[in-house]
Structures are given as C-alpha cells and as structure tokens.
Amino acid sequence: MAKSGITLVVVSTDTYELGLQAVIKSVANFSFDEVLILSDRPEAWGDFPIKKINTFTSGRDYNIFILSELHKHINTDYFIVAQYDGFVLRGDQFSPHFYHYDYIGAPWPFHRALAVGNGGFSWRSRRLAEAAAKILETHPPDPKAAVLEDHYLCRLNRILLEEKFDIRFASEGIAEHFSVEHGTRPFPTFGFHGVWHLPKIYSDRLDWLLETLPPRLLENDAMYPYLANEMYNTSVEHYRKLTKLKGRANRKSSGLGILRWSGGGRPPA
C-alpha cells in the first residue's frame, strides 16, 4: 500500500552528471518525502541511494520501463518524474491543486486536444503508474514502432485511462502552472522540461554544460535548433562552441539525424 507523500523519481542509464544536477536542484528547491534513482551506475549519483537496473540500449527500453516497471518501485501516493533536462525550478510555485490529479505535464502547443502533456517533468499518482502497466498488457504497442510513454498515456490511451481507471488529467491551465516546455510563460512555473532551457539555467556554467551534453543530442536534428537558438541568446561565444560540436557530430554520423531517444533524459514530445 502506498503512503502519503511525494517521491522524486529519476530513471537514467546515461547523462549521469547532468542527471545528478537535476536531482540536486530539485531537492534544494522542494521538500520531497523520498528520492528514487533507478540507474545502472551507483557510483554516479553521489550520496543519493539508488536502485540498480539494467542499462537501456534504446529509447524504447526507457519508455517501456516507465510504463511497465516503474509502479513496482513507488512507495508514495504521488511522484514526480524528472530528467536531466527537466526538474524543479520554483518550489514556492507548488500548488495543493496538484493533488487533485493523477497526471500533470506541460501542455503540447502543437495539439488542439489531449494536450496534457509532457512526461519528462511530470506529476503522477501511483494509481496512474499501476493503470499504465495494466493497459500496456492489454494494448501493447507495435513491437517495431518507437514508443513515447507520455504520448502513449496522454493521447493514445487517455480516454481509456479516464473511463476504465478513473484517472484524472490536469487541465491545461493547471499544467501551464506546473511546467513549461515549449515557449515561455508570463509567470513562474514549478518546473520545466526541454534541453533548450539549460543554457539559461546554467548560464554561469556554460563550458561545463557543453562538456556534459549527451552526444546523441547533437546528432538529433529535431532538437538541436531549439538548443542552438537559446544558446545564442545566452552567449554568442558558447553558441560558436556548440556549432563546432555539432559539426563534429555531423561528420561522425554522416549528417544523419537520429530518432529521439529516452535513456533517462528524453527530449520532449
């Protein structure tokens, strides 16, 4: 039986250094009842205890784990999924209204309906996690198709979750207050998701940020422009360094972009 409280959850088998900073910043900005790190490298997480898991070999591995296995590790009624590029910014923006919902994530602006929301920084109930595992058994995705767990829950199976399991998804207004992903907000949010926010957050550590960015991100032609734009707005000098890193990545991959991958820090849907 789950106990009352909120757990910070990070599932990661790469981007360890950035992931550790996400945990440190989250616990510094908000008081969690528990911290749960699921990773393949115990030594990478400082003094935080971890539960060891197998190394993910693909984005699909990560997403299927979130859907099928995560509920087995959650001890509290609610938990927040964080990633290296999505964590707590302003603990003073936490709202008791969050407790009314089983799922909250930044709205997707490119969807007119079923727009809540992004899973990279998301509020979830244990009920939702248990329901997700049950739905995965009865409605498995195509074994050859890419899987994005937030899309699977919030768009493909949202109605089923609502009708069969009484799962409550937050309104877009609540979700906008909870987190920002694309665009900006005219008000502070509890957290964020999106690698393009990192230059502003780590504006005093940009050389370190460039050194710790995962190579797969530089090879991802869908995400890179957002990051490059915000890096330019933050520091032209570091934008130039970023473009050099991108050039090396292009030469290494023969100019081919790669499919979004979720090995613990998924670029947003």
C-alpha positions as MATLAB code, in Angstrom:
seq = 'MAKSGITLVVVSTDTYELGLQAVIKSVANFSFDEVLILSDRPEAWGDFPIKKINTFTSGRDYNIFILSELHKHINTDYFIVAQYDGFVLRGDQFSPHFYHYDYIGAPWPFHRALAVGNGGFSWRSRRLAEAAAKILETHPPDPKAAVLEDHYLCRLNRILLEEKFDIRFASEGIAEHFSVEHGTRPFPTFGFHGVWHLPKIYSDRLDWLLETLPPRLLENDAMYPYLANEMYNTSVEHYRKLTKLKGRANRKSSGLGILRWSGGGRPPA';
ca = [
       0.000    0.000    0.000;
       1.313    3.434   -0.940;
       1.866    6.011    1.783;
       1.035    9.676    1.635;
       3.783   11.833    0.190;
       5.729   12.710   -2.944;
       8.749   10.922   -4.385;
      11.269   12.456   -6.775;
      11.968    9.841   -9.457;
      14.852    9.789  -11.928;
      15.340    6.829  -14.257;
      18.628    7.124  -16.113;
      21.362    4.978  -17.594;
      23.168    7.884  -19.253;
      23.646   11.658  -18.802;
      24.721   10.932  -15.231;
      26.367   14.244  -14.416;
      23.503   16.354  -15.716;
      21.055   13.957  -14.100;
      22.749   14.334  -10.739;
      22.496   18.112  -11.000;
      18.773   17.752  -11.755;
      18.344   15.791   -8.527;
      20.418   18.248   -6.504;
      18.474   21.237   -7.787;
      15.115   19.543   -7.309;
      15.710   18.581   -3.668;
      17.165   22.025   -2.979;
      14.031   23.701   -4.350;
      11.358   21.388   -2.919;
      10.996   19.070    0.068;
      10.363   15.531   -1.179;
       9.379   12.666    1.093;
      11.557   10.249   -0.847;
      14.138   10.313   -3.642;
      14.230    7.332   -6.001;
      17.029    6.987   -8.537;
      16.926    3.966  -10.828;
      20.236    3.611  -12.658;
      22.913    1.194  -13.776;
      25.768    3.134  -12.123;
      25.502    3.586   -8.339;
      28.780    5.496   -8.208;
      27.469    8.266  -10.484;
      24.901    9.696   -8.068;
      26.945   10.994   -5.171;
      25.405   10.321   -1.783;
      21.936    9.581   -3.146;
      20.884    5.947   -2.792;
      19.909    4.184   -5.994;
      18.196    1.016   -7.109;
      20.233   -0.686   -9.778;
      18.631   -1.518  -13.116;
      19.948   -2.842  -16.400;
      21.418   -0.430  -18.920;
      18.950    0.768  -21.531;
      20.020    0.085  -25.093;
      17.371    2.207  -26.772;
      14.749    4.847  -26.187;
      12.141    2.134  -26.356;
      13.745    0.401  -23.360;
      13.351    3.522  -21.235;
       9.769    4.182  -22.270;
       8.615    0.602  -21.767;
      10.275    0.598  -18.334;
       8.358    3.722  -17.311;
       5.101    2.136  -18.420;
       5.570   -1.408  -17.178;
       8.018   -1.398  -14.273;
       8.076    1.957  -12.539;
       4.980    1.334  -10.408;
       6.793   -1.525   -8.640;
       9.280    0.921   -7.130;
       6.933    3.697   -5.959;
       6.089    3.805   -2.237;
       4.181    7.088   -2.067;
       0.803    8.191   -3.387;
       2.393   10.666   -5.788;
       5.706   11.075   -7.560;
       7.423   13.485   -9.912;
       9.390   12.168  -12.858;
      12.434   14.352  -13.520;
      15.179   14.120  -16.123;
      18.483   15.807  -16.828;
      16.611   18.448  -18.823;
      13.542   18.762  -16.628;
      13.359   19.386  -12.886;
      12.018   21.623  -10.119;
      12.726   25.332  -10.540;
      10.493   27.105   -8.031;
       9.284   25.181   -5.024;
       7.190   28.185   -3.987;
       5.046   27.549   -7.075;
       3.871   24.172   -5.809;
       0.095   24.106   -5.558;
      -2.143   21.868   -3.417;
      -4.337   21.663   -6.525;
      -1.786   19.222   -7.963;
      -3.093   16.576   -5.556;
      -6.423   16.565   -7.393;
      -4.816   14.976  -10.452;
      -3.154   11.724  -11.412;
      -1.128   13.237  -14.244;
       0.236   16.720  -14.948;
       2.765   17.651  -17.621;
       3.483   20.764  -19.644;
       0.896   21.145  -22.442;
       1.937   20.393  -26.003;
       1.174   23.533  -28.053;
       1.025   21.573  -31.305;
      -2.053   19.583  -30.200;
      -5.510   21.157  -30.041;
      -6.924   18.388  -27.877;
      -5.416   15.884  -25.445;
      -2.558   18.326  -24.997;
      -1.556   17.420  -21.404;
       1.156   16.558  -21.514;
       4.903   16.177  -21.464;
       6.325   13.329  -19.388;
       9.932   14.473  -18.993;
       8.955   16.527  -15.956;
       5.600   15.270  -14.776;
       3.403   14.745  -11.730;
       1.906   11.282  -11.447;
      -0.041    9.218   -8.975;
       0.816    5.645   -8.127;
      -2.681    4.794   -9.371;
      -1.709    6.115  -12.791;
       1.515    4.089  -12.810;
      -0.367    0.902  -11.914;
      -3.023    1.568  -14.559;
      -0.327    2.200  -17.171;
       1.154   -1.251  -16.572;
      -2.250   -2.887  -16.935;
      -3.019   -1.051  -20.177;
       0.375   -1.959  -21.599;
      -0.528   -5.622  -21.134;
      -3.874   -5.306  -22.919;
      -2.858   -2.685  -25.501;
       0.796   -3.361  -26.335;
       2.422   -1.068  -28.898;
       3.695   -2.375  -32.198;
       6.967   -4.152  -31.325;
       8.684   -2.495  -34.286;
       7.424    1.034  -33.558;
       9.012    3.733  -31.466;
       7.329    4.253  -28.091;
       6.994    7.563  -26.255;
       5.448    6.856  -22.893;
       3.810   10.266  -22.454;
       2.215   10.066  -25.904;
       1.113    6.502  -25.163;
      -0.580    7.585  -21.911;
      -1.842   11.051  -22.670;
      -3.004   10.709  -26.262;
      -3.316    7.102  -27.364;
      -4.856    5.817  -24.135;
      -6.068    8.844  -22.202;
      -9.765    8.145  -22.729;
      -9.303    4.525  -21.684;
      -7.454    5.624  -18.549;
     -10.217    8.078  -17.698;
     -13.126    5.753  -18.322;
     -11.791    2.430  -17.020;
      -9.472    3.578  -14.225;
     -10.940    6.979  -13.297;
      -7.580    8.658  -13.950;
      -7.695   12.445  -13.744;
      -5.586   14.518  -16.145;
      -4.968   18.151  -15.238;
      -6.480   20.993  -17.223;
      -4.159   22.944  -19.497;
      -4.291   25.863  -17.074;
      -3.043   23.758  -14.164;
      -0.463   22.112  -16.419;
       0.842   25.501  -17.567;
       1.412   26.481  -13.957;
       3.110   23.168  -13.209;
       5.689   23.238  -16.001;
       6.898   24.943  -19.156;
       8.342   23.131  -22.147;
       7.863   24.979  -25.426;
       7.656   28.753  -25.422;
       7.615   30.881  -22.291;
       5.184   31.738  -19.515;
       4.336   35.235  -18.214;
       4.514   33.719  -14.719;
       6.893   31.386  -12.850;
       6.336   27.634  -13.008;
       7.065   24.837  -10.566;
       9.370   23.145  -13.069;
      10.328   22.825  -16.725;
      11.310   20.391  -19.417;
      13.437   20.884  -22.520;
      17.169   20.913  -23.118;
      16.879   24.383  -24.668;
      16.154   25.799  -21.194;
      19.526   24.621  -19.878;
      21.685   27.484  -21.245;
      19.685   29.971  -19.183;
      19.609   27.751  -16.095;
      23.334   27.015  -16.277;
      24.341   30.427  -17.640;
      27.263   30.565  -15.195;
      28.459   27.062  -16.186;
      28.162   27.016  -19.958;
      31.530   25.376  -20.619;
      30.555   22.606  -18.217;
      27.172   22.285  -19.913;
      28.779   21.860  -23.332;
      31.115   19.214  -21.945;
      28.274   17.206  -20.402;
      25.651   17.383  -23.165;
      24.955   13.875  -24.498;
      26.388   13.319  -28.000;
      23.046   11.898  -29.155;
      21.500   15.338  -28.615;
      23.930   16.940  -31.055;
      23.009   14.270  -33.606;
      19.315   14.949  -33.149;
      18.354   17.374  -35.911;
      14.877   17.873  -34.411;
      16.068   19.107  -31.005;
      19.339   20.805  -31.846;
      17.885   24.021  -33.385;
      15.970   24.813  -30.177;
      19.110   24.372  -28.101;
      21.232   26.384  -30.535;
      18.764   29.272  -30.533;
      18.721   29.561  -26.743;
      22.482   29.162  -26.529;
      22.852   32.050  -28.966;
      20.510   34.186  -26.865;
      22.545   33.366  -23.751;
      26.100   33.536  -25.066;
      27.325   34.010  -28.640;
      30.729   32.679  -27.621;
      29.249   29.407  -26.406;
      26.907   29.247  -29.377;
      30.006   29.160  -31.590;
      31.465   26.371  -29.461;
      28.187   24.486  -29.750;
      28.165   24.755  -33.545;
      31.668   23.270  -33.631;
      30.473   20.341  -31.529;
      27.518   19.954  -33.870;
      29.839   19.900  -36.888;
      31.883   17.106  -35.349;
      28.720   15.153  -34.566;
      27.512   15.575  -38.158;
      30.773   14.295  -39.553;
      30.655   11.327  -37.197;
      27.100   10.399  -38.154;
      27.440   11.316  -41.846;
      24.902   14.086  -41.425;
      22.066   11.783  -40.381;
      19.762   12.822  -37.557;
      18.727   10.148  -35.062;
      15.395    9.187  -33.621;
      14.562   10.764  -30.292;
      15.843    8.572  -27.532;
      14.875    8.349  -23.879;
      17.731    6.865  -21.940;
      16.948    8.875  -18.837;
      16.695   12.307  -20.310;
      14.257   12.308  -23.148;
      13.946   15.272  -25.426;
      10.340   16.484  -25.286;
       7.474   15.136  -27.328;
];
